[in-house]
């Protein structure tokens, strides 16, 4: 009986702690989000997330490649794909929400055209890692050269 009462007491202490931890975590997240909004980072991160989410689909990447040549209507964009025009329209809406394309109304057509500003934001973000990749490739080159030298030395003695 003593063990059960201790177990009951232990559980009663744990429950308030768990609730308090959850409140702290939510408060910290809220404060972090508010700070990001003040700095202007929240809008950028949401925008870049939308850009990468839009670029994650191969059909949408192909649509963007098509729009490099110039503006096109949904029927023109849908022609090379084995999907319906409504499906292409949905892809275009995702690209438009990400800010990668613009759509106009021209009588009954709604031509889409490439909009490069948000793509540039994604490229700038990726360029932050250029130094890391350059260093990694330089290290790989060094390892490959040293392996090649040891292989040449091994053949010369045999």
Secondary structure as UniProt FT lines:
FT   HELIX           2..39
FT   HELIX           41..55
FT   HELIX           58..67
FT   TURN            68..69
FT   HELIX           74..78
FT   TURN            79..80
FT   HELIX           85..97
FT   TURN            98..99
FT   STRAND          101..103
FT   TURN            107..108
FT   STRAND          112..114
FT   HELIX           117..127
FT   TURN            128..129
FT   HELIX           130..157
//
